Amino acid sequence: MKLLAALSGGVDSAVAAALAVEKGHDVTAVHMALMRNRELARSGSRGCCSIEDSNDAAVVASKLNIPFYVWDLSEEFQKKVIKDFVNEYRFGRTPNPCVRCNEFIKFQTLLERSLTLGFDGIITGHWAKIISGNLYRAKNISKDQSYVLAVMGKKVIEKCYFPLGDFLSKDDVRKKAKDLEFEVKDKPESTDICFIQKGKTGEFLSSHLGEQSGNILDNDGKILAKHKGYFHYTIGQRKGLNIKNPNSDGSPRYVIKIKPEDNEVIVGSKNDLDTKIIYAKLDSWHDDKIIQKQGNIFQNPIKIQIRAHSEPILVQAEICDQKSLEENYFKKGQIWKFILDSLQKNGVANGQTLVVYKTDKYGEKVLGSWTIVNSEQF
């Protein structure tokens, strides 16, 4: 097959491309340049988007003796990822930029261009499995990235190849890279937001949204402290509140609600974060056969994941009246209600991705991806 390998400059994508070459595929490599001003890119070899990464990707392609190109996708990245990231915080939500990047850049844009150029599909170093055109968790659950891939939808997934899905550990990947004499064999993983320097998310948001002094209040409306912008806070946050007095029972305070319309941050107790019901907008649906619809409730046992590395939660689900819940700044989409079998103790942030899984004989299969729009305690 004629395949396009996305080389990020890290060890995972390097090994994925090598495995495709070993299987006899006709492979061409491409590195995606995502920053308009490369001087603003995160420095240091971390495996995604830094200046050094493009050089590392070129060296890997040379080692594999395959064609290598750099595609400038900075305009798309600015519009679809960075602008979306800022706007989500503007509305008091907590976005996942990696999900948006996968949706619009690493797969949608990359795949469209590759198919136009006559490629049969694309290869990346993501940890996930594709079985019969369906997306499953990777064999190594701790490395699994199906959560951030689910938003792409089934039609895109069918054109993707994830060779690392069956690897048992990162050490196995590094061993393969060592055998191939790749210089990136010991390169550390990328864990930060690629377009923001480490530890400077607050500065980044302030530069786009400005300083907006406001109040931090308790559930009774009492002002406890001042803040420099509600967008500096996320649901469940405990540190950095600068509140001298704890709750009346002596327990620490947590962010339980963000009100961008009033420029207010509401804090409460740990119990105030308990969540029983989540409402979410459907973004992509992978399989309409595996869940049996009975009335307006899906009865088969399904699990959801609401953070990149959180534990799956058993739920019941039903489709809601869209008009009663949809917020005017969301695109139209079907709203679902997820009733959790057990309380989510750490709070739920609007704007985060919710992915539904169903276990079958092949493993944990992705059914779809949603965006959280609201939550309730009971």
Secondary structure in CASP SS format (residue, H / E / C, confidence):
PFRMAT SS
TARGET T0000
AUTHOR 0000-0000-0000
METHOD secondary structure of the structure
MODEL  1
M C 1.00
K E 1.00
L E 1.00
L E 1.00
A E 1.00
A E 1.00
L C 1.00
S C 1.00
G C 1.00
G C 1.00
V H 1.00
D H 1.00
S H 1.00
A H 1.00
V H 1.00
A H 1.00
A H 1.00
A H 1.00
L H 1.00
A H 1.00
V H 1.00
E H 1.00
K C 1.00
G C 1.00
H C 1.00
D E 1.00
V E 1.00
T E 1.00
A E 1.00
V E 1.00
H E 1.00
M E 1.00
A E 1.00
L C 1.00
M C 1.00
R C 1.00
N C 1.00
R H 1.00
E H 1.00
L H 1.00
A C 1.00
R C 1.00
S C 1.00
G C 1.00
S C 1.00
R C 1.00
G C 1.00
C C 1.00
C C 1.00
S C 1.00
I H 1.00
E H 1.00
D H 1.00
S H 1.00
N H 1.00
D H 1.00
A H 1.00
A H 1.00
V H 1.00
V H 1.00
A H 1.00
S H 1.00
K H 1.00
L H 1.00
N C 1.00
I C 1.00
P C 1.00
F E 1.00
Y E 1.00
V E 1.00
W E 1.00
D E 1.00
L C 1.00
S H 1.00
E H 1.00
E H 1.00
F H 1.00
Q H 1.00
K H 1.00
K H 1.00
V H 1.00
I H 1.00
K H 1.00
D H 1.00
F H 1.00
V H 1.00
N H 1.00
E H 1.00
Y H 1.00
R H 1.00
F C 1.00
G C 1.00
R C 1.00
T C 1.00
P C 1.00
N C 1.00
P H 1.00
C H 1.00
V H 1.00
R H 1.00
C H 1.00
N H 1.00
E H 1.00
F H 1.00
I H 1.00
K H 1.00
F H 1.00
Q H 1.00
T H 1.00
L H 1.00
L H 1.00
E H 1.00
R H 1.00
S H 1.00
L H 1.00
T H 1.00
L C 1.00
G C 1.00
F C 1.00
D C 1.00
G E 1.00
I E 1.00
I E 1.00
T C 1.00
G C 1.00
H C 1.00
W C 1.00
A C 1.00
K E 1.00
I E 1.00
I E 1.00
S C 1.00
G C 1.00
N E 1.00
L E 1.00
Y E 1.00
R C 1.00
A C 1.00
K C 1.00
N C 1.00
I H 1.00
S H 1.00
K H 1.00
D C 1.00
Q C 1.00
S H 1.00
Y H 1.00
V H 1.00
L H 1.00
A H 1.00
V H 1.00
M H 1.00
G C 1.00
K H 1.00
K H 1.00
V H 1.00
I H 1.00
E C 1.00
K C 1.00
C E 1.00
Y E 1.00
F C 1.00
P H 1.00
L H 1.00
G H 1.00
D H 1.00
F C 1.00
L C 1.00
S C 1.00
K H 1.00
D H 1.00
D H 1.00
V H 1.00
R H 1.00
K H 1.00
K H 1.00
A H 1.00
K H 1.00
D H 1.00
L C 1.00
E C 1.00
F C 1.00
E H 1.00
V H 1.00
K H 1.00
D H 1.00
K C 1.00
P C 1.00
E C 1.00
S C 1.00
T C 1.00
D C 1.00
I C 1.00
C C 1.00
F C 1.00
I C 1.00
Q C 1.00
K C 1.00
G C 1.00
K C 1.00
T H 1.00
G H 1.00
E H 1.00
F H 1.00
L H 1.00
S H 1.00
S H 1.00
H H 1.00
L H 1.00
G C 1.00
E C 1.00
Q C 1.00
S C 1.00
G E 1.00
N E 1.00
I E 1.00
L E 1.00
D C 1.00
N C 1.00
D C 1.00
G C 1.00
K C 1.00
I E 1.00
L E 1.00
A E 1.00
K E 1.00
H E 1.00
K C 1.00
G C 1.00
Y H 1.00
F H 1.00
H H 1.00
Y C 1.00
T C 1.00
I C 1.00
G C 1.00
Q C 1.00
R C 1.00
K C 1.00
G C 1.00
L C 1.00
N C 1.00
I C 1.00
K C 1.00
N C 1.00
P C 1.00
N C 1.00
S C 1.00
D C 1.00
G C 1.00
S C 1.00
P C 1.00
R C 1.00
Y E 1.00
V E 1.00
I E 1.00
K E 1.00
I E 1.00
K E 1.00
P C 1.00
E C 1.00
D C 1.00
N C 1.00
E E 1.00
V E 1.00
I E 1.00
V E 1.00
G E 1.00
S C 1.00
K H 1.00
N H 1.00
D H 1.00
L H 1.00
D C 1.00
T E 1.00
K E 1.00
I E 1.00
I E 1.00
Y E 1.00
A E 1.00
K E 1.00
L E 1.00
D E 1.00
S E 1.00
W E 1.00
H C 1.00
D C 1.00
D C 1.00
K C 1.00
I C 1.00
I C 1.00
Q C 1.00
K E 1.00
Q E 1.00
G C 1.00
N C 1.00
I E 1.00
F E 1.00
Q E 1.00
N E 1.00
P E 1.00
I E 1.00
K E 1.00
I E 1.00
Q E 1.00
I C 1.00
R C 1.00
A C 1.00
H C 1.00
S C 1.00
E C 1.00
P C 1.00
I E 1.00
L E 1.00
V E 1.00
Q E 1.00
A E 1.00
E E 1.00
I E 1.00
C C 1.00
D C 1.00
Q H 1.00
K H 1.00
S H 1.00
L H 1.00
E C 1.00
E C 1.00
N C 1.00
Y C 1.00
F C 1.00
K C 1.00
K C 1.00
G C 1.00
Q C 1.00
I E 1.00
W E 1.00
K E 1.00
F E 1.00
I E 1.00
L E 1.00
D E 1.00
S E 1.00
L E 1.00
Q E 1.00
K C 1.00
N C 1.00
G C 1.00
V C 1.00
A C 1.00
N C 1.00
G C 1.00
Q C 1.00
T E 1.00
L E 1.00
V E 1.00
V E 1.00
Y E 1.00
K E 1.00
T E 1.00
D E 1.00
K C 1.00
Y C 1.00
G E 1.00
E E 1.00
K E 1.00
V E 1.00
L E 1.00
G E 1.00
S E 1.00
W E 1.00
T E 1.00
I E 1.00
V E 1.00
N E 1.00
S E 1.00
E E 1.00
Q C 1.00
F C 1.00
END
